[in-house]
Amino acid sequence: LCGCGHNIRKILAHLRRLLAAVVTFVLAMIRQERTGHYGLAPA
């Protein structure tokens, strides 16, 4: 049972990092949309 709890903590730590990366990406996209800079060169 202790080993199971340890593994769950490790999995949750990875999920926390993944969630932080997703939130950072979404916030960057929202900021980019508000400023109108899409990173594309005009044709």
N, C-alpha and C positions, 0 to 999 in steps of 0.2 A: 504494500500500500504506500509506503514512503517513496519507493521508486516511481510509482505512478504519479504521485504529487510532484515529484521533481521534474518528470518529463512534461507534465502539464504546464509547469512554470516556464520551462524552456520554450514550449510551443507558444505560450502567451507572449513571451518576450519577443519572439520573431513576429508574431501577428501585430504587436504594438509598433514595431519598427516599420512593418509593411503599411499599416494604417497611417503612420506619420508621413511616409513617403507619398501615399495617395493624396492625403490632405494637402501637403505642400504642392503637389502637382496641380490639383484642382484650384487652389488659391492663386497659383501663378497664372493659370489659364484665365481665371476671372479678371485678374489685374491686367493681363494682356488684352483682353476683350474690351475692358473699360477705356484703355488708352488708345485702342485702335491699331496697335502694332502687332501684326501677325507674323513678322519675321519673313515675309515674302517680298521679293523684289517686284516692283511694278513692271508689267509687260509692255 
